[in-house]
């Protein structure tokens, strides 16, 4: 209690790298920490984004949620169950693979964390594909879509969602993958 989820710096780093910038960190014990962020200048004209009406999408399918952090499992499960899904969870890649082997016909979608101890999301994804080449997977990470995540996506992962995600974005991403819109 009283501690963060550990996603803050990973998200900041991912966003900065995604914008071709870099971050400098200076820390001194008892004095604090300075973060200096450098982003390239842009010549682009500022445009105003027009939002379309977005609505919370619901469903009834079964989702296997794979993440090594209990807080993320709890929050994500609550979100998905609130919009109608049945949610099962696994706390590791090994557990997810064993779970999927025994119940693959009951699982409609897997939301898979990319960074986990033991076998990570990439290897877990590859092993799930060996069990069922048509498995539907949304890759989830606190990092942006670059590097390792892009490689997993190129191997056939259906979608990517960056943590932390909103209820709206999660409901839409899940529905898009389940309805084969990705």
C-alpha positions as CSV (number, residue, x, y, z in Angstrom):
1,X,0.0,0.0,0.0
2,X,1.1,3.5,-0.7
3,X,3.4,2.5,-3.5
4,X,2.9,3.0,-7.2
5,X,2.5,0.3,-9.8
6,X,6.0,0.8,-11.1
7,X,4.8,1.8,-14.6
8,X,5.5,5.6,-14.4
9,X,9.2,5.7,-15.4
10,X,8.7,2.9,-18.0
11,X,5.8,4.9,-19.6
12,X,7.8,8.2,-19.5
13,X,10.8,6.4,-21.1
14,X,8.6,4.8,-23.8
15,X,6.9,8.1,-24.7
16,X,10.2,10.0,-24.9
17,X,11.9,7.3,-27.0
18,X,8.8,7.1,-29.2
19,X,9.2,10.8,-29.9
20,X,12.9,10.3,-30.8
21,X,14.1,12.1,-27.6
22,X,16.1,11.1,-24.6
23,X,16.1,11.5,-20.8
24,X,18.9,12.3,-18.5
25,X,18.7,11.3,-14.8
26,X,20.9,12.7,-12.1
27,X,20.4,11.5,-8.5
28,X,22.3,12.2,-5.3
29,X,21.5,10.4,-2.1
30,X,19.7,12.7,0.3
31,X,19.5,15.5,-2.3
32,X,16.9,14.1,-4.7
33,X,16.7,13.4,-8.4
34,X,16.6,15.5,-11.5
35,X,15.1,14.3,-14.7
36,X,15.9,16.3,-17.9
37,X,13.8,15.5,-20.9
38,X,15.0,16.4,-24.4
39,X,12.6,16.2,-27.4
40,X,13.4,17.2,-31.0
41,X,11.8,20.5,-32.2
42,X,9.0,20.2,-34.7
43,X,8.2,22.3,-37.7
44,X,4.6,20.9,-37.9
45,X,1.6,23.1,-37.5
46,X,-0.5,22.6,-34.4
47,X,-3.7,20.9,-35.3
48,X,-6.8,20.6,-33.2
49,X,-8.1,17.1,-32.7
50,X,-11.8,16.6,-33.2
51,X,-13.1,13.8,-31.0
52,X,-15.8,11.5,-32.3
53,X,-18.4,10.2,-29.9
54,X,-16.9,7.2,-28.2
55,X,-18.8,4.7,-26.1
56,X,-18.0,1.9,-23.8
57,X,-18.2,-1.4,-25.6
58,X,-19.4,-4.5,-23.9
59,X,-19.2,-8.3,-24.5
60,X,-19.8,-11.7,-23.0
61,X,-16.7,-13.6,-24.0
62,X,-14.0,-15.2,-21.8
63,X,-10.7,-13.5,-21.5
64,X,-7.4,-14.8,-20.0
65,X,-5.5,-12.0,-18.4
66,X,-1.7,-12.7,-18.0
67,X,0.3,-10.3,-15.8
68,X,2.7,-10.8,-13.0
69,X,1.4,-7.8,-11.0
70,X,-1.6,-8.5,-8.8
71,X,-2.8,-4.9,-8.8
72,X,-3.0,-4.8,-12.6
73,X,-4.8,-8.2,-12.6
74,X,-7.3,-6.9,-10.1
75,X,-8.0,-3.6,-11.8
76,X,-8.1,-5.0,-15.3
77,X,-10.4,-7.8,-14.2
78,X,-12.8,-5.3,-12.5
79,X,-12.9,-3.2,-15.7
80,X,-13.5,-6.2,-18.0
81,X,-16.1,-7.8,-15.7
82,X,-17.9,-4.5,-15.4
83,X,-18.5,-4.5,-19.2
84,X,-19.7,-8.1,-19.3
85,X,-16.7,-10.4,-19.8
86,X,-15.7,-13.5,-17.9
87,X,-12.1,-13.1,-16.8
88,X,-9.5,-15.7,-15.8
89,X,-6.0,-14.8,-14.8
90,X,-2.5,-16.2,-14.9
91,X,0.5,-14.6,-13.1
92,X,3.2,-15.9,-15.4
93,X,3.9,-17.1,-18.9
94,X,4.2,-20.7,-17.7
95,X,0.9,-20.6,-15.9
96,X,-0.8,-19.0,-19.0
97,X,0.5,-21.7,-21.3
98,X,-0.6,-24.5,-19.0
99,X,-4.0,-22.8,-18.5
100,X,-4.4,-22.4,-22.3
101,X,-3.4,-26.0,-23.0
102,X,-6.2,-27.3,-20.8
103,X,-8.9,-24.7,-21.6
104,X,-8.2,-23.2,-25.0
105,X,-11.7,-23.9,-26.3
106,X,-13.2,-21.8,-23.5
107,X,-10.9,-18.8,-24.0
108,X,-11.8,-16.2,-26.6
109,X,-9.0,-13.7,-26.1
110,X,-5.7,-13.3,-24.1
111,X,-4.4,-10.0,-22.8
112,X,-0.7,-10.7,-22.4
113,X,1.9,-8.6,-20.4
114,X,5.1,-8.1,-22.4
115,X,7.5,-8.0,-19.4
116,X,7.3,-10.7,-16.9
117,X,9.9,-12.8,-14.9
118,X,10.6,-16.2,-16.2
119,X,9.4,-16.3,-19.7
120,X,8.3,-13.0,-21.1
121,X,5.4,-12.0,-23.3
122,X,7.3,-12.7,-26.5
123,X,8.1,-16.3,-25.7
124,X,4.7,-16.9,-24.1
125,X,3.0,-15.6,-27.3
126,X,5.1,-17.9,-29.5
127,X,4.2,-20.9,-27.3
128,X,0.5,-20.0,-27.3
129,X,0.6,-19.8,-31.2
130,X,2.1,-23.3,-31.2
131,X,-0.9,-24.6,-29.3
132,X,-3.4,-22.7,-31.5
133,X,-2.2,-20.7,-34.5
134,X,-5.5,-18.7,-34.4
135,X,-5.2,-17.5,-30.8
136,X,-6.3,-13.9,-30.3
137,X,-3.8,-11.9,-28.2
138,X,-3.6,-8.3,-27.2
139,X,-0.1,-7.4,-26.0
140,X,0.1,-5.1,-23.0
141,X,3.0,-3.1,-21.7
142,X,4.0,0.1,-19.9
143,X,6.5,0.7,-22.7
144,X,5.4,2.2,-26.0
145,X,5.0,0.2,-29.2
146,X,8.7,-0.1,-30.2
147,X,11.6,-2.6,-30.2
148,X,10.5,-5.9,-28.7
149,X,6.8,-5.1,-28.9
150,X,7.0,-4.4,-32.6
151,X,8.7,-7.8,-33.1
152,X,6.0,-9.6,-31.3
153,X,3.3,-7.7,-33.3
154,X,5.1,-8.8,-36.5
155,X,4.8,-12.4,-35.4
156,X,1.0,-12.2,-35.5
157,X,-0.1,-10.6,-32.2
158,X,-3.5,-8.9,-33.0
159,X,-3.1,-5.6,-31.1
160,X,-1.2,-3.6,-28.6
161,X,-2.4,-1.6,-25.6
162,X,-0.2,0.6,-23.5
163,X,-0.5,0.7,-19.7
164,X,-2.1,2.4,-18.0
165,X,-5.2,2.2,-20.2
166,X,-8.6,3.7,-19.8
167,X,-11.8,1.7,-19.5
168,X,-12.9,3.1,-22.8
169,X,-9.7,2.3,-24.7
170,X,-9.6,-1.2,-23.2
171,X,-13.2,-1.9,-24.0
172,X,-12.7,-0.8,-27.6
173,X,-9.5,-2.7,-28.2
174,X,-11.0,-5.9,-26.8
175,X,-14.1,-5.6,-29.0
176,X,-12.0,-4.8,-32.1
177,X,-9.9,-7.9,-31.7
178,X,-12.8,-10.2,-30.8
179,X,-14.7,-8.8,-33.8
180,X,-11.7,-9.2,-36.1
181,X,-11.4,-5.5,-36.8
182,X,-7.6,-5.4,-36.1
